[in-house]
Amino acid sequence: MDNYMKLEIPSKSQNESFARVAVAAFAAQADPTIDEITDVKTAVSEAVTNAIIHGYENGPGIIAITASLTGRTLEIIVVDYGVGITDIEQARQPLYTSKPELDRSGMGFTIMESFMDQCRVVSKAGEGTTVSMSKVFGDIDNKMS
């Protein structure tokens, strides 16, 4: 790990934009394109929003965000210590939402997967969720696959 940042924020919706901008500012040192920065911001927004709405069910909690740069590869880890996901495969299905009453689209994981090169989810009921994402800036081959 060449360079990294760590951020802990309360699980409040107003902190989502701060997390998104902080990670984007950190990633900017790798000289990504505007589109690549937009992809990162969108993925971070989805991960943090999921932690707020689903992990803590809009209650109090902490979201830990770590980002690291190794060359032109950005790794982002978003962790909550909330309720966890009982069925990760179901949660990753497009249009699935456990909160339809909140008008959630059910596209969070799908968006993260489409905007980043890799997206991994580890969760345990009652212990929280870790979303790990990576993006290689300037990786034309990976974008076409």
N, C-alpha and C positions, 0 to 999 in steps of 0.2 A: 504494500500500500504506500504509494508515493505521497499522497496528500489526502487529508480527510477533514470532515467537520461533523460535529455532533450538536443536536438541538433537542431540547425537551420543551414541549408546550402543553398547556392545559387543553383538555379535549373540548374546546369551545369553537363553534363554527367560525367566529371571526379570526381565529388563528390559522385557518386553512390557507388563506391568501399569503400570510407571512411565511409559512412553511414553503409554499410553492416558490415564492420570490427568493427566499434564502437559498434553496437548493439550486435554483437557476443561476443566481449570482455566483455561487461556488463553482458550478459547472462551466461558467463562461470562461474561466481561465484555460480551458482546453480548446478554445476558439471554435465552438460548434456553430453551425448555421442557425439562422433564425428559426427555421422549421424544426431543427433538432431541439433547440431550447423550448420551443412551444410544446413539443412532444413530452419533454421532461416535466414541464410545468403541469401539463394535463394529467400525466400519470401520478405525480405527487399529489395533486388535488384529489384525485379519485381515492388513492390509498389513505390519505388523511381523513377525507370525508367518510369513508367506510369505517375507520376507527372511531370517529365521533358518533356516527349514527348507529352502527351495528355493534362495535366493540363495547362502547360505554352506554349505548342506548340513550344518547344525549344527556348523560349524567356526568359527574365529575370523574376525571381520570387524567393520566399522563400519556402522551404520545411521544415516543423517542424516535428521532430521525437521524440516521447516520448516512453520510455520503462520502465516497472515496473516489479518487481519480488515480488510475495507474495508466500512464500514457494517455491514450484517447478513450479509455474505457471508464465510464462512470458507473459506479455501483451505488444503489440507494436501498436502504433498509428502513422500513417503517414498522414500528412495534407498538402494539397496545397490550395492556395487561387486563383486558376486559373479559367478556363472557365467552370468547372463543367461537369457533365455527364447528358445528357438529358434523356437517357433511360438506367438505371442501369442494368435491366434484359438483355437487348440486349448486353450491354458491357460485361456482365459476361458469355456470350455464348462462348464455345470453338471455336476458329478460327475466331471469329469476330474481325475486326480491323477497326478503323476509319481512319487509316493512311496506306493503302495498298501500297502507293507510297514509303514508307520508309521501305518496306519489313518487316513489323511487323508481328509476327506469330499469334497474337490474342489469346495468351495463358496465358497472365499475371494473370488474376483473377483465371483461372483454376489452374495454378501453385501455387498461394498463397493458394487456398482452399485445394489443395492436400498435401502441405507441412506443413500446420498449422492445429491445431485442430478446430479452428473457424476463420472465416473471414467475416467481416461485412463491407458494403460499404454504406456511406451516402453522397449524393451529391446534389447540387442545381446549376442549370445553372447560370453562371455568378458569383458564389460565391465560388466555389471550391469543393474539395472532401476530405473525411476522410475515411481512410481504417484502421479498427481496427482488429488486429489478436491476437490470443492467442495460446499458446502451453504449455502443461503440460509435463514436463520432466519426463521420466520414466513411463509414462502412457501407459502400454501395451494394456489395454482394448480399449482405445480410438484409438489406431493405427490400430486395427483389424476391426473396424467398418466401 
